[in-house]
Amino acid sequence: MGKLEVSLSGSYKFVMCLVGLCTFGLGAVVMWLSARSWPRVLDAEGITLRSGRRMAWDDLTDVRKVTVVDPNRGRRVTGRLDLVFGRKKARVVPQSLRQGPEVMAFLTDALGQQVSTG
């Protein structure tokens, strides 16, 4: 298990720019701030978030699937995986990461169990 550097997908960046234009920049700032809890680097020892915070696999306390549902239609909109390290969380949103499938495969190997989003 080597090192995996993770970047935001082109579609996420496009949506961030579009939302930023429609909201005079405020929406883009909110999206950027939420992405700070997403992975930047995964390696054998742990995970480094986009904010720069480093967390070790040994400190992982829970793995949670999260499903976001449209309240009007009751349909799934998106899903993510929350990695809980005590009181801190790392959020993995594979569809918004350029290396989404590779991240999920890496996490399956690192955690020793099959992982998926909600």
trRosetta pair geometry for C-beta under 8 A, 3 or more apart (Angstrom, degrees):
i j d omega theta_ij theta_ji phi_ij phi_ji
1 43 7.6 130 133 -171 95 46
1 44 5.0 128 93 -87 109 89
1 106 7.2 113 -151 -148 105 81
1 109 5.6 172 -96 128 121 132
1 110 6.4 128 -158 -80 156 78
2 43 7.3 -59 147 -131 39 78
2 44 7.8 -37 -126 -37 10 97
3 41 6.5 -14 -172 -168 99 102
3 42 7.2 160 -158 85 50 51
3 43 4.4 -10 -108 -98 78 102
3 44 8.0 -69 -73 -8 66 76
4 41 7.0 153 81 -157 52 52
4 42 4.5 -5 56 58 103 99
4 43 7.3 -175 21 -71 64 55
4 99 6.6 -173 177 137 111 154
4 102 6.1 -178 -147 139 137 113
4 103 6.8 172 130 -94 145 62
4 106 5.2 -89 0 -83 154 158
5 40 7.2 -17 -153 159 68 63
5 41 5.6 -20 -106 -103 61 79
5 99 7.9 117 90 -2 49 155
6 38 7.5 -125 117 143 135 97
6 39 4.9 60 38 106 154 95
6 40 5.8 -153 58 -150 92 20
6 41 6.8 -159 14 -73 87 28
6 42 6.8 61 -29 -8 117 96
6 97 5.5 -26 -172 -159 109 124
6 98 7.4 163 -166 49 60 84
6 99 5.3 -119 -120 49 72 119
6 103 6.0 50 -105 -83 129 120
7 97 7.2 130 78 -160 37 72
7 98 4.8 2 76 20 88 128
7 99 7.0 87 33 -4 69 99
8 12 4.8 -111 179 80 102 130
8 13 5.6 116 115 -52 121 92
8 35 6.5 3 -91 -159 125 147
8 38 7.9 86 -86 93 86 151
8 96 6.5 -31 -149 156 79 83
8 97 6.6 -76 -119 -113 35 50
8 98 6.7 61 103 -22 19 92
9 12 4.6 98 59 3 84 101
9 13 7.1 -151 95 -2 47 85
9 95 7.4 -59 -1 151 156 45
9 96 5.5 -140 20 -172 112 34
9 97 5.9 80 -36 115 92 4
9 98 4.8 156 -93 -69 60 59
9 100 7.3 -6 -60 -33 123 111
10 13 5.7 -56 -150 39 35 111
10 14 6.2 39 151 -23 67 106
10 98 7.2 71 -17 -93 71 101
11 14 5.5 -50 -145 35 34 115
11 15 6.4 33 156 -17 65 104
11 96 7.6 -115 82 -122 93 57
12 15 5.9 -54 -147 38 30 108
12 16 6.2 35 151 -23 64 107
12 31 7.9 177 178 173 89 126
12 35 7.7 115 162 -96 136 137
12 96 4.2 83 -81 -157 136 88
12 97 7.8 19 -11 -60 148 32
13 16 5.5 -52 -146 35 31 116
13 17 6.5 31 154 -18 64 103
14 17 5.9 -56 -153 36 30 109
14 18 6.3 27 152 -17 65 109
15 18 5.5 -55 -143 40 33 112
15 19 6.0 32 158 -16 68 107
15 31 7.6 -177 109 -133 93 161
16 19 6.0 -54 -142 41 26 108
16 20 6.1 32 153 -24 60 110
16 27 7.8 -174 -152 123 52 87
16 28 5.0 86 173 -129 82 81
16 31 4.7 -154 -116 98 95 149
16 32 6.8 90 -154 -56 134 79
17 20 5.4 -55 -147 35 29 117
17 21 6.5 31 155 -21 64 102
17 28 6.7 44 -94 -102 29 126
18 21 5.9 -51 -151 31 30 110
18 22 6.5 20 154 -11 63 109
19 22 5.8 -61 -147 42 32 107
19 23 5.9 -2 164 8 69 117
19 27 3.6 -118 151 126 101 135
19 28 5.9 155 88 -62 91 65
19 31 6.3 104 73 -26 145 138
20 23 6.4 -76 -135 53 23 88
20 24 7.9 -80 176 96 56 12
20 25 5.1 22 -164 -113 90 41
20 26 7.8 160 -130 41 58 35
20 27 5.6 -141 -76 71 41 88
20 28 2.9 15 -82 -36 111 125
20 29 7.7 106 -111 -17 97 63
20 31 7.9 -95 -55 29 90 124
22 27 6.6 5 70 17 89 149
23 26 4.5 -97 141 55 111 90
23 27 3.6 109 34 -14 147 105
23 28 7.4 179 64 -7 109 72
25 28 5.5 -61 -157 40 49 113
25 29 6.2 50 150 -24 78 104
26 29 5.7 -56 -152 33 33 112
26 30 6.5 32 153 -18 67 105
27 30 5.7 -54 -149 36 34 111
27 31 6.3 32 154 -16 66 106
28 31 5.7 -54 -147 39 32 110
28 32 6.2 33 154 -20 66 107
29 32 5.7 -54 -146 37 30 112
29 33 6.3 30 155 -19 64 106
30 33 5.8 -54 -146 37 29 110
30 34 6.4 27 155 -17 63 106
31 34 5.9 -55 -147 37 31 109
31 35 6.4 29 155 -19 64 108
32 35 5.8 -59 -149 36 30 111
32 36 7.2 49 148 -40 60 92
33 36 5.8 -34 -163 1 38 118
34 37 6.9 -55 -179 26 46 102
34 91 8.0 -41 170 61 81 152
35 38 5.0 -38 -165 13 62 125
35 50 5.8 -11 136 53 80 162
35 96 7.6 -126 -109 137 107 134
36 49 6.6 58 159 150 58 114
36 50 4.9 -125 -133 85 40 101
36 51 4.0 65 176 -64 101 96
37 49 5.9 -37 -143 -152 31 135
37 50 7.4 -34 12 37 14 97
37 51 6.8 13 -73 -14 45 121
37 89 6.3 23 -173 97 130 85
37 90 6.2 -172 170 -132 78 40
37 91 4.8 56 113 16 107 102
38 49 6.7 119 69 -152 28 81
38 50 5.3 25 65 -10 78 120
38 90 7.4 94 -131 -173 22 76
38 91 5.7 -54 -84 79 66 83
38 92 6.9 113 -141 -103 78 39
38 93 6.4 -61 -109 23 122 94
38 96 7.6 -92 -118 95 157 116
38 97 7.1 -172 176 -76 131 112
39 42 5.7 11 -175 -53 143 94
39 47 5.3 -78 -115 -163 106 111
39 48 7.1 87 -156 71 70 49
39 49 6.3 -78 -104 -109 36 49
39 50 7.3 76 113 -36 10 79
39 90 6.2 53 -65 -179 82 122
39 92 6.3 13 -5 -98 113 87
39 97 7.6 16 60 -110 94 148
39 103 6.5 154 60 -138 142 127
40 48 5.1 -59 63 105 99 92
40 49 6.1 68 0 150 96 18
40 50 4.7 134 -57 -86 105 53
40 52 7.9 5 20 -77 151 38
41 47 7.2 162 87 -158 57 47
41 48 4.2 16 50 45 98 114
42 47 5.5 -13 -106 -108 71 79
42 48 7.9 -143 -65 26 34 71
42 103 6.7 139 -12 -133 149 76
42 106 5.1 98 113 137 149 147
42 107 7.4 -86 -143 -65 152 72
42 110 7.1 -110 178 -43 115 155
43 46 6.9 7 62 51 79 42
43 47 8.0 170 26 -84 62 37
43 48 8.0 27 8 -6 101 100
44 57 8.0 -75 161 -2 40 138
44 110 7.4 -166 -126 -117 41 98
45 56 5.9 -57 162 -127 80 84
45 57 6.8 -164 164 6 29 98
46 54 6.2 90 97 177 132 81
46 55 5.2 -158 179 98 128 48
46 56 4.0 -95 -69 -113 136 34
46 57 5.1 -151 -94 -24 66 67
46 58 7.8 -65 -76 15 107 72
46 59 7.7 21 -115 31 130 101
47 54 7.5 168 89 -151 44 51
47 55 5.4 -10 60 61 88 92
47 57 7.6 101 -15 -66 85 72
47 83 7.0 91 14 85 160 155
47 90 5.4 25 110 -112 149 170
48 52 7.0 -21 -176 -151 99 29
48 53 7.2 165 -154 85 56 40
48 54 5.0 -20 -102 -100 80 76
48 55 7.9 169 -85 21 34 65
49 52 6.8 -34 75 30 79 22
49 53 4.7 9 35 56 118 88
49 54 7.8 -143 11 -71 76 31
49 55 7.5 48 -27 1 100 105
49 90 5.9 -145 -84 -117 105 97
53 88 7.2 -142 152 -165 147 145
55 59 5.9 -112 -173 70 87 126
55 60 7.7 99 146 -70 114 73
55 83 7.9 156 98 117 144 118
55 85 4.4 -112 -163 -60 137 173
55 88 6.3 -159 -90 99 136 134
55 90 6.4 -143 41 -40 143 124
56 59 4.9 90 67 3 85 102
56 60 7.9 -120 106 -25 54 77
56 85 7.8 123 52 -139 53 132
57 60 5.5 -24 -164 -11 49 119
57 110 6.0 -134 -107 170 141 108
57 111 7.5 -153 -150 -86 114 64
59 85 4.7 48 118 -157 105 100
59 86 6.3 -45 174 -18 104 103
60 63 7.3 19 175 -56 119 86
60 83 6.1 -54 -129 -177 108 99
60 84 7.1 99 -160 76 64 52
60 85 5.7 -52 -96 -93 46 76
60 111 7.4 -100 118 -112 167 100
61 84 5.2 -66 66 108 90 97
61 85 6.4 130 6 -128 89 24
61 86 5.8 112 -13 -61 136 40
62 82 7.9 7 107 107 96 94
62 83 7.9 163 88 -161 55 38
62 84 4.0 6 58 49 93 126
63 81 6.8 -12 -171 -175 89 102
63 82 7.5 158 -160 84 41 57
63 83 6.0 -11 -110 -109 73 64
63 84 7.3 -145 -69 18 28 84
63 111 6.7 55 -66 -150 149 156
63 113 7.7 178 43 75 159 128
63 115 6.3 -95 177 -116 142 115
64 81 7.3 152 80 -162 48 53
64 82 4.3 -11 62 60 101 104
64 84 6.5 52 -4 -24 108 114
64 118 8.0 -8 147 -53 69 120
65 79 6.8 -11 -175 -172 88 117
65 81 6.2 -30 -104 -107 55 69
65 82 8.0 -155 -68 21 9 79
65 116 6.7 12 -106 90 124 70
65 117 6.1 127 -144 -180 88 30
65 118 3.6 134 156 -71 89 81
66 79 6.4 158 87 -158 56 65
66 80 4.9 -12 62 62 108 84
66 81 7.2 -180 18 -91 85 19
66 82 5.6 64 -23 -18 121 107
66 117 7.5 -48 54 -167 61 79
66 118 4.6 -142 79 8 18 141
67 76 5.7 -65 -170 -125 110 103
67 78 8.0 173 -156 94 50 39
67 79 5.0 -24 -106 -104 62 95
67 117 7.8 120 -85 147 66 81
67 118 3.4 -122 -50 137 73 113
68 76 7.2 93 74 -161 53 63
68 77 4.7 -60 107 61 98 104
68 78 4.8 7 48 59 119 77
68 79 6.7 -161 15 -80 77 40
68 80 7.6 44 -20 0 106 95
68 118 7.8 111 -9 86 54 117
69 74 6.3 -6 175 -155 118 37
69 75 6.7 166 -154 86 76 24
69 76 5.8 -50 -101 -98 71 44
69 77 6.4 156 -125 -1 15 89
70 73 4.5 13 99 44 126 95
70 74 6.7 -51 77 4 79 16
70 75 5.2 7 33 56 114 76
70 76 7.8 6 1 70 83 3
70 77 5.1 115 -48 -57 83 108
71 74 7.6 26 -158 -70 22 51
76 79 6.8 -11 -171 -48 119 98
78 93 7.2 20 160 -149 127 106
78 95 6.7 -121 -143 44 108 139
78 117 8.0 -49 163 152 67 142
79 117 3.5 129 118 141 110 108
79 118 4.0 -165 -145 67 109 61
80 91 5.5 6 162 -173 139 95
80 92 6.1 157 -171 77 83 50
80 93 4.5 -39 -108 -88 108 75
80 94 7.9 169 -122 3 60 69
80 117 5.5 -22 -99 -141 8 112
80 118 6.8 -12 45 24 43 97
81 91 7.5 146 77 -161 48 49
81 92 4.3 -15 61 60 98 109
81 94 7.8 45 6 -27 108 97
81 104 7.9 129 -3 -109 149 87
81 107 7.3 111 110 145 157 170
81 115 6.0 58 -133 169 153 116
81 116 7.3 176 -76 116 120 20
81 117 5.2 -102 -42 -97 84 67
81 118 7.6 158 -79 -16 55 77
82 89 5.3 -27 -165 -160 102 119
82 90 7.4 145 -160 74 52 46
82 91 5.6 -22 -103 -103 71 69
82 92 7.7 -165 -76 20 24 76
83 89 6.8 139 72 -160 51 61
83 90 4.3 -13 59 59 107 99
83 91 7.8 -157 22 -73 74 23
83 92 6.7 58 -15 -16 104 109
83 107 7.8 -132 -73 -136 130 126
84 88 7.6 147 -160 83 51 46
84 89 5.5 -25 -103 -102 62 79
85 88 4.7 -23 71 71 97 97
85 89 7.2 176 23 -86 76 27
85 90 7.0 48 -8 -10 112 97
92 97 7.6 -39 -164 -15 72 144
92 103 6.2 -176 -156 143 120 131
92 104 7.6 139 151 -80 137 71
92 107 7.0 -22 -92 -55 173 154
92 117 7.5 -134 99 -87 92 99
93 96 4.4 13 112 31 113 115
93 97 6.6 140 84 -21 65 95
93 117 7.7 73 -127 -114 45 140
94 97 5.7 -69 -144 38 36 108
94 100 3.3 98 -178 -161 79 104
94 101 6.8 86 -170 -57 126 39
94 103 6.0 -165 -108 65 88 119
94 104 5.5 -1 -94 -43 141 113
94 117 6.3 -130 14 -38 110 132
95 100 5.9 61 -68 -115 24 160
96 100 7.5 113 45 -81 35 119
97 100 4.4 137 69 -71 92 73
97 103 5.8 21 102 -10 154 147
99 102 4.2 -51 178 51 96 120
99 103 5.5 110 112 -34 89 90
100 103 5.7 -55 -146 29 27 112
100 104 6.7 21 160 -14 63 104
101 104 5.8 -55 -149 37 34 109
101 105 6.4 33 153 -17 67 106
102 105 5.7 -54 -146 39 33 111
102 106 6.2 38 153 -23 66 106
103 106 5.6 -54 -148 35 29 114
103 107 6.4 28 154 -18 64 106
104 107 5.8 -52 -146 37 31 111
104 108 6.5 38 152 -23 63 102
104 115 6.3 -148 -157 87 79 97
104 116 7.2 43 -154 -104 128 50
104 117 8.0 -77 -102 -29 125 89
105 108 5.6 -50 -150 31 33 115
105 109 6.7 29 153 -13 63 104
106 109 5.9 -60 -155 39 31 108
106 110 6.0 25 154 -17 69 113
107 110 5.6 -55 -135 42 32 109
107 111 5.7 11 170 -2 69 115
107 115 4.9 -55 116 45 118 148
108 111 6.7 -66 -134 48 18 94
108 113 7.0 -112 -146 90 62 34
108 114 5.6 9 -130 -118 111 42
108 115 5.4 -146 -78 20 70 87
109 112 7.6 19 180 -69 26 44
111 115 6.2 67 51 -42 144 124
